[in-house]
Amino acid sequence: MADLSKLMKKRLGAPPTLDDTADVLKAPEVAPLAPTSSAVPRRGEDGRSARRTGRTLQFATRVSEEFDARFRKVAKRDGLLLAQLLEKALDAYENR
């Protein structure tokens, strides 16, 4: 088995003394604050935007590469989330 002790000492340095850590171990744990609703949401291409809009149910299907490219191009052109474009498409289909 490889001896990693030399590698770890160079990267991490010497551990803190017990006197330096005594207060930290006694301190209460505090959870991070939740983001405030007054923050302006930034439109992104990740799952956070779905939670921000109330869309939490995942809907997956398989499509062709051509359809995916066309769908994403239209959504980007119109500044829509993919879910918003899908909702608009369903509304248009039902109202035809």
Buried (B, 14 or more C-beta within 10 A) or exposed (E): EEEEEEEEEEEEEEEEEEEEEEEEEEEEEEEEEEEEEEEEEEEEEEEEBBEBEEBEEEEEEEEEEEEEEEBEEBBEEEEBBBBBBBEBEEEEEEEE
